[in-house]
Amino acid sequence: MSTDSRFVIVGGGLAAVKLAEALRDNDFDGTVTLVGGEERLPYERPPLSKEHLLGKQQLPDFTPQPAQWYRDHHVEVMLGTTVTALDRAAKTVALPDGSTLHYDKLALATGSRPRRLPIPGADADGVYELRTIEQSDALIELFRSARKLAVIGAGWIGLEVTAAARAAGVEVTVLETGQVPLQAALGTRMGEVFAALHRAHDVDLRCGVTVAEITTADGRATGVRLDDGTVVETDAVLQAVGARPNIELAADAGLPVEHGVLVDESLATGDPDIVAVGDIAEQQHPVLDRRIRVEHWATALNQPAVAALTMLGKPAVYDRLPYFFTDQYDLGMEYTGFVGPDQDASVVVRGDLEAREFVAFWLDPGNRVLAGMNVNVWDVTDRIKELILSGEPVDPQRLADTATKL
């Protein structure tokens, strides 16, 4: 690749900086330009609802590279800049000041944004969401003054913020439409584990409810009204109802999109000069033999190494299994694998469910392992991966027997 080549990375999160690292690690000596919408250098997001929110880490602790690294590696950084349009024919991206930036290869790492409920009061003062360091800092300040917090949504972000709020002594009511927390991600049986965990920490968890309105007084949130007329009084509200991938730039440019930006096994889009990574990448996965889009830290961490090779014209395949983790109170969990909403799967538990020390396995009808989740049991992730990748049926009874080695 010519030293006159310019590779542009659109995005300012973990995937963006890891892609810049990977390009330099693979001896690309052309121009690398990173265009990020936030005013800060790229940082990791899991601590925003975990260690940072608990006061255990500060921003430098989860900023992968300091400013000096970008200077030393000749990576141009344009912060506080949102690309407004992509012209694939001219191979340019448009910037807010009306100028354009030429690229030879382009990486889209635009991430996602929190979903917002289309209900009255959703934009009132005292209604929070969590995606940025500023929003995490705002929650920390809230925990110092608020007595009551209502959390709408019992997904990963909602539950992690709930755990941090309880650690700070804040009373929390969680409102969830599903019958248990995390139902879409884990199913009913495992969702009950997290329901019991939070109720054991005095969380008022209400499942199977629908939020109709955030009530206000003088423009500030005062409560949450449910569709049955019940009002939950609160000092503040967190909306944690999922995320929406930022695929508009790609869609407007005519790139194929569905739930995300469609990419192949090498993370290339429908345009040979453009790759997509992270939250927005809806990949044809070579191991799972289906399209998946994974909004988790490990994807942003690991995909860029493959995307960089693809940008450099080298053969590469992203075949890692999905992985994510959570920490809530005294519960630590890792999840490896993938179970699609269209897949029929049974759950086998190995260990003590009530003590919350176990490994859960999702098996297809042929007793092949699709995914595994270890809860307060460590150093088993590699074995779970091996069971999934083998594609061989397992004996559910032996799998559940802790006397039988994995």
N, C-alpha and C positions, 0 to 999 in steps of 0.2 A: 504494500500500500504506500502511495506517494506521501512524502513529508508535507506536500501541499494539501493533502486531504483534510477535510474538516468533518469530524463526527460530532453530532449534536445530541445531547441527552435532554429530553424535556421531562422535568420532574425534579423534586427537591427532597426526596426521601431516601431511605436506606438503599433501595434498588438503584437509584441514580448514582450514589457514591460508590457502591460496589461495582457498578458497570465501569465507572471511570477508573477504578483500581484495576479491574480485569484488563481493560484496554492497555494500560501502561505495563501491566505484568506480562502481557503478550507482545511487548516491544512495539506497539503502535507508537510512532513518533510524529504523527500528524497533529493537528489541532483538535483538542477535546474541549467542547463548550457545554457547560451544564447550566440549564435555565430553570430556576426554581421559583415557585410562587411565594414562598415564605421569605421573611427577612433574615432567617438564620440558616447556617450551614446544615446540610442533611443530618438528621438524627434518627434514632430508633424510636418506634412508637410504643412497644409493649410496656416500658416503664411508666408511661403516662397514666396507666390505670393500675400499675403494680408498685414497683419500688419507689418511684418518684412521688406518687400520691401518698405513700406511706412515710415519706420523709427519709428514705434510706439511700436514695441516689439523687444527684443533681445533674443538670444538663450535660456538663462535660463528661460525666461518667458514661453516657450513652450517645455521645457524638463520635461516630467512628473515626473521623479524621479532623484534626484541627486545621485552622487557616493555613498554617505553614506547609502542611502536606500538599495542598492545592498549588501553592507557589512552587514548591520544590519539584512537583511533577508536571508543572506547566498546564494545569487544568484551569481554563477560564470559567469563572463562576459569575452568573448574573442572578442575583438574589432579588426577591420582591418583584419578579417579572413573570407574568403569565402569558404564554403563547396564545395568541388570539385566532390564528388560522394556519393551516398547513396547505401549501401548494405543491402537490406531488410532481406536477409537470415541470415547474420551475425549480423544484428541489429547494424550497425556501420555507421558513416559518416566519410568521408575522408577529411583531412585538407591539406592545401597547402604544409606543410613541410613533407608530406608523412605519418604522424601519423594518427591514427584513434581514434574515440571517440565512446564508446559504449553507447547505449540508451536502456531503457526499453519501454519508450514511446517517440514519436517524434512529434513535431509540425513544420509544414512548414509555415513560415510567410515571404516569400522571396520577396513579393512586386512586383513592376513593374519598368520599365525603359522607358525613352522617346523613341518614335519612331523617326527614322531619314529618311529623304527623300533620295532615291537613285538617286541623281542628282549631276552633277559636282559642286564642290565648297562647298559641305555640311560639309566638315571637315576643312575648311579654318579658319584661325585666324579671330576673330571677329564674329564667328557664335556661338550662345549661345543656351543652353537648360536649363530646370529648373526641378531639382529633389532633389538637396541637398542644405544644408546651404551654402556651398562654392559657388555654382552656383548662389544662391540668392544674396550673398555678391558681387559676380562679377557683377551682374546686377546693384546693388546699385552704385558701382564704375563707371559703364558705364554711368548711368544717370547723373553723375556729369561732364562728359566730352563730351558725344555724343550730336550732334544736331539732328540727324535723326536716327530712328530705324525702320526697316522693320520686321513685325511679320507675319510669315507664319502659318496660322491656326487661326480660330476664334472660338475656343472652350473655355472652362473655363480658362485654364492657359493663353492662348493667350490674352484673353480679360482682365483678371485681371492684367497681366503685362502691357498691354496697358494703363489701367487706372492709374497704378502707374507711368508709364513713363510720361504720360500727366501731372500728379500732379507735376512731377519734371521739367516740361517745355520742354520735349523732343517731337519733331515732330514724329508722328507715322503713318506709312502706314500698314494696315492690309490686307493680301491677303488670300482669302478664296475660296475654290473650290465650296462650296455650294452656293445656291441663297441667303441665309441669314446666319448670325452667328447662331451657336448652332442648326442648322436645324435637325440634327439627334437626339439631345436630347430633343428639345422642339417643333419642327415643324415650319412651315413658319410663322404663325401669331405671336407667341411669339418670334421667332427669329427677327422679324421686330422691336419689342420693344427694343432689345439690339442694333440693327443696328442704330435706331434713337438716343438712348442714347449716343453711341460713336460718331456719327456724330455731335451731339449737343456739344460735347467736342472737336471738330475740328480734329477728327481722319479721315484720308483718308482711308475709308473702301471700298475695292474693292472685290465684290463677283462674283462668277461664273468665276473665273480665275484659270489658271493652271500654276504653277511655273515650269520652265524648267531648270533653272541654277542659282546658286549664282555666280555672277561675282567677279573676284578677280584681285588684282594687288599686285605683290610681296608677294603672299601667303595670302593676307588679303582681306576679303570681302569688296566689294565696291558697290554692288548693287544686285538686283534680276531681272533676265530676265524671262518674261512670255512667254508662247508658241506662242503668237502672235507677239513676237519680242519687245514688250514694255520693257523698262528697268527702274526700280525704283532705283534711286540712294540713297545710305544710308551709314551711318557710321558703322552700325552693324546689324546683323540679329538674330532674335530669331526663332528657330524651335519649334513650339508648335502644332504638328500634332497628338497628342494622345500618349498613353502609350502601352507598350507591357508587359504582365505578365511574370514574371520569373518562368516559369514552366519546364525549361529544366532539372533541378535536378530530379523532380518527374517523368518526361517522361522517362528519361534515366534509372530510377529505375523500370520502368514497371508499374507505377501507372496509372490508367485511367485518361486521359486528353482529353479535347476538346478545348474550348476557354480558359479554366482554368483547375485547378485540380478538378476533379469531387468529390464532397462530398455529404453526405446525410443530412437529417434534423439536425443531431447532429454534423455535420462538420467532421465526420469520412470519410476517404478516402477508397479506395478499400482494404487497409491493416488495420486491426483492431487496430494496434499499432501506426497508424499515423493519425494525423488530419491536416487540412489546414485551414488557416484563412486569412482574408484581401483581398487584390487585386487579389490573385491567386485563391481564393475559388469560384468554380462554383457550387452553392448549389441548391439542390432540395428544393425549398421554400414551406413550408407547407401551408401557407396562399395563396400565389399566384399560387400554383399548377403548377409550371414550374421551369426550371433551370434558375438561374440568377447569374451574376457575377457583383459586384458593386465596382468600384474603387473610393470609397469616404471615408472620415474621419470617419463617423459614423460606418461604417462596421468594420474598424480596432479597433475602440473604444469598440464596443459592442460584437462582435463575440467571443473574447477570454474568456469571462465568461462562455460561453456554451462549448467551446472547452476544457477548463480546467476540467469541470465536466465529459466530455466524456473521457478524458485521465485518470481520476480517476475511471472510470467504473461506473459512476452514470448516471441515465437517464437525458437527456437534449435535448431541441429542440430550434433552433434559428428561431424565427418567427417574428422578428422585420421587419417592413416595411422599404424599402430603404429611406434614407434621405440625402440631401446635401444642401449646402448653398453657396452663393457668395456675395461679397461686391464689387461694382464697382461705383466709384464716390459717388453720394448720393443715390445710389440704393442698398438696401439690400433685399435679396431674400432667401426663404427657399422652398425646394421642397420635398414633401412626396409622396411615392407610386412608381408605376412602370408601364410604358407603353412600351410593347415590339414592336420591329420594324414590327412584323407580326400582330399587333393588330389594328383594325379599331377603331379610337377614334375621337370624336368631342370635341371642346373646348368651354366651357362656361365661360364668364368673368363676375366677380362680382366686380364693382367698376369703377374707372376712368383709362382707359387704357392710355390716352394721358398724364395724370398727373403722370403716373407710380405709382399709389396707387390702387392696385387691388388684387384679388385672382382669379386665373385661375384654372378651373377644367377640367380634361380629362374624358369624359364619353364613355362607350362602347355603342354598338347599342341598348342595353337594358336599357340605361340611368343609369347604375351603375357607381359609381365614381371609377376610376382607380388610379388617382393621383391628387394632388392639389399643386399649387405654389402660395405662398403669397409674394407679392412684396410691400415693404414699408407698409405692414399691419401686425400687430404683435398679438401674443397670440391667434392664430387660428389653430396652428399645431395639437393640440389634437382633435379639432373638425374635421379637415380634416381626421385624422386617423380614427375617429369613423365612418365617412361617408364611407370610403373605407372598413373598416372591417365589417360593417353591411351587405354588399352585397345586400342592398335593392335599388331598383330604386328610383331616385329622379325626381322631376319636374324641368326641366331646367329653366323655367321662374321664378319659386320661388327661385331657387338657385342663379340666377343672380340678384334678387331683394335685394338690401342692407337693405330694410325695414323688410325683413324676416330673423329671426335669423337663423344662421347656425344650 
